[in-house]
Amino acid sequence: MTATTYVEPVAYATPVPRTGARMWAGALIVLAGLALIVLGGCFLIGVMLTVTDGFNTANPTPTLTASERVFIVTLYTLALASFAAAVWLLFLGIRGLLRTLQGVAG
């Protein structure tokens, strides 16, 4: 008759998952995406200020000059770029956070 012996697992031999740094990185990426949304909103406020002549509703400007039109197109382009980058960062950050919560490496 052979006796079976129980071997207790050694605590230092099993790797402990370290998700703290990944969680912070994902949270900061999501926060950067939200900051880009705020920045895009600031560009759109600049468009509103230009179009309404500083929110002057008593004397609205009838037409915009060529330089104001170029400025508005530039602000719209910057706002669109900010929103597109924000969507991309939010996608990457949330995907990374979900992978970390599920325990998927990489």
Number of C-alpha atoms within 10 A of each C-alpha: 3 4 5 6 6 6 6 6 8 7 8 7 7 8 7 8 8 9 13 9 9 15 18 12 15 21 17 14 22 23 16 17 24 17 15 21 19 16 17 24 16 14 20 19 14 16 22 14 14 17 19 14 14 12 12 11 9 6 9 12 12 7 9 13 8 9 9 14 15 12 15 21 13 14 19 17 15 16 23 17 14 21 21 16 17 24 17 14 21 20 15 16 22 15 13 22 21 14 15 18 12 9 11 9 8 6
